[in-house]
Amino acid sequence: MPILIRRLEQNDGLKTFDCGDHRLNDYLKRHAWANQQQNLVGVTYVAADQSHPKLVIGYYTLATSSIPRHALPGELTKDLPRYQNLPVALLARLAVDLRFQGSGLGKELLRHALENVLSLSKQIGCRYLIVDAYPTAVKWYEKYGFMPIGETSPGGTQPMFLDVRTLELALQ
């Protein structure tokens, strides 16, 4: 099945999307479009089968953020300017419809996100990609080079990061 990954559009078919997590479903259906178009706080990219290009089967959202310098291992920040906070890209959400989980679609969405972040890092200051991984996704992100930082959040997610320079080498 050939997959198309593109920016979310207002008339995309979201009603049948179900990744098995109410918060991720709700974000896509109720908030993603407004956050992208009106609030300008995140951009959502969707995956669709090319034969049904308006039917969303997966998505991810990217936003900008910052991270306190002290949250990262000292050996990673020693050669950086002494800013208190470092600019990062935030992989705010990534989800795949239950019908397509295990198909490699999550990996394709992550690869697309990584390529976007690498391109972004060449245009604005952005040294790291961070994600707040659900406990069930920590091992999955580790498989792609993400490393845990800090303590698990009160919401139960594990902050993780990936250095854009590592990403650049991996995608070459």
C-alpha positions in Angstrom: 0.0 0.0 0.0 1.7 3.2 -1.1 1.6 5.8 1.7 1.3 9.6 1.3 2.5 11.8 4.2 1.5 15.5 4.1 0.3 18.4 6.2 -3.1 18.1 7.8 -5.9 19.7 5.7 -9.2 21.0 7.0 -11.3 18.5 5.1 -9.3 15.4 6.0 -11.3 12.3 7.1 -10.6 12.0 10.8 -13.9 10.5 12.2 -12.8 6.9 11.8 -9.3 7.4 13.2 -8.7 5.3 16.3 -5.2 4.6 17.6 -6.5 3.1 20.8 -5.6 6.2 23.0 -8.4 8.6 23.7 -6.0 11.6 24.2 -4.3 11.1 20.9 -7.6 10.5 19.0 -9.1 13.6 20.7 -6.1 15.8 19.8 -6.3 14.9 16.1 -10.0 15.3 15.8 -10.6 18.4 18.0 -7.4 20.4 18.3 -4.8 19.6 15.5 -6.4 21.9 12.9 -6.9 24.9 15.2 -3.4 24.5 16.6 -1.9 24.5 13.1 -4.0 27.2 11.4 -5.2 29.5 14.2 -2.9 29.2 17.1 0.3 28.5 15.2 1.6 26.2 18.0 2.1 23.0 16.1 2.0 21.5 12.6 0.4 18.1 12.1 1.4 15.7 9.3 -0.9 12.9 8.3 -0.5 9.6 6.6 -3.0 8.3 4.1 -3.2 5.4 1.6 -2.6 7.0 -1.8 -5.8 5.4 -3.0 -7.8 7.1 -0.2 -5.7 10.3 0.2 -8.2 12.1 2.6 -8.6 9.2 5.0 -6.1 9.6 7.8 -4.4 6.4 9.1 -1.6 8.0 11.2 -0.2 11.4 12.2 2.5 13.3 14.0 2.7 16.8 15.3 5.9 19.0 15.4 6.3 22.2 17.4 9.2 24.3 18.7 10.2 24.3 22.4 13.2 24.7 24.6 14.8 22.6 27.2 16.8 23.7 30.2 20.5 23.2 29.6 20.9 21.3 32.9 18.3 18.7 31.7 20.8 17.3 29.2 24.0 15.4 30.0 26.9 17.8 30.5 29.1 16.1 27.9 26.5 17.0 25.2 26.3 20.6 26.1 29.9 21.5 27.0 30.8 22.9 23.6 27.5 24.8 23.1 27.0 28.5 24.0 26.1 29.0 27.6 22.4 29.7 27.1 20.2 28.7 30.0 17.6 27.1 27.7 18.4 25.4 24.4 16.1 25.5 21.4 14.6 22.1 20.4 12.0 20.6 18.1 9.2 18.8 19.9 7.7 15.7 18.5 4.4 16.4 20.3 2.4 13.4 19.2 2.8 10.4 16.9 0.0 7.8 16.5 -1.1 5.1 14.1 -4.7 3.8 13.6 -5.2 0.4 15.2 -5.9 -1.1 11.8 -2.3 -0.2 10.6 -0.3 -0.7 13.8 2.6 -3.2 13.2 2.7 -2.3 9.5 5.8 0.0 9.7 3.7 3.1 9.4 4.9 4.5 12.7 8.5 4.1 11.5 7.6 5.9 8.3 6.0 8.8 10.2 9.0 9.0 12.5 11.4 9.1 9.5 9.3 11.9 7.9 9.4 13.8 11.2 13.2 13.3 11.5 13.7 14.6 7.9 11.6 17.7 8.7 13.5 18.4 11.9 16.8 18.0 10.1 15.6 20.5 7.4 14.4 22.8 10.1 17.7 22.7 12.0 19.4 24.1 8.9 17.0 27.1 8.9 16.7 28.0 12.6 18.4 27.1 15.9 17.4 23.6 16.8 20.0 21.2 18.1 17.8 18.5 19.6 14.5 16.7 19.0 12.6 15.8 22.2 9.6 13.7 22.8 7.6 12.8 25.9 7.2 9.1 25.3 4.4 7.0 26.8 5.9 4.1 28.9 4.8 1.7 26.2 6.8 3.6 23.5 10.1 4.2 25.3 11.8 1.1 23.9 10.5 1.9 20.4 12.0 5.4 20.6 15.3 4.0 22.0 15.5 1.7 18.9 15.8 4.9 16.8 18.5 6.5 19.0 16.4 8.5 21.5 17.8 8.7 25.0 15.9 9.2 28.2 16.5 12.4 30.1 15.3 13.4 33.5 12.5 11.7 35.5 9.2 10.4 34.3 6.7 13.3 34.2 3.6 13.4 36.5 1.6 12.4 33.4 3.6 9.2 33.2 5.6 10.1 30.1 9.4 9.7 29.8 11.2 12.8 28.3 13.6 11.6 25.6 15.9 13.4 23.1 17.9 12.9 20.0 20.8 15.1 18.9 20.2 16.5 15.4 23.9 15.9 14.5 23.3 12.2 15.2 20.2 12.3 13.1 22.1 14.0 10.3 24.6 11.1 10.2 22.0 8.5 10.4 20.0 9.8 7.5 23.0 10.2 5.2 
